[in-house]
Amino acid sequence: MDFQFDRAMGRTVLFSVAVVALVIGVYETVVLNSLEGISRNYWLFMVSFACMMWYRYLSQTKDETPGPTAPTKAAPTKSQSRNLAPRKKGRR
């Protein structure tokens, strides 16, 4: 069985973890209602920050990788590129 990492799912999980860690950190800090709350929940803020930076990194690398391109038309041959209607002779 071949495992393949889905980048979109990974980015979604990273963003979700970042938001949840930030909300829990803010909630716990407000409940403790002191500067001790920030230092006690510092690790939650750092987890949130690290997940957000990783999410942004994956977003940037996704944009730089070339995706599949649309097929292009073949260049017309010499006989196809000529105008098949006869040109009037004389003045232009």
ABEGO torsion letter per residue (X at the ends): XBBBBBAAAAAAAAAAAAAAAAAAAAAAAAAAGBAAAAAAAAAAAAAAAAAAAAAAAAAAAAAABBBBBBBBBBBBBAAAABBABBBBBEBX
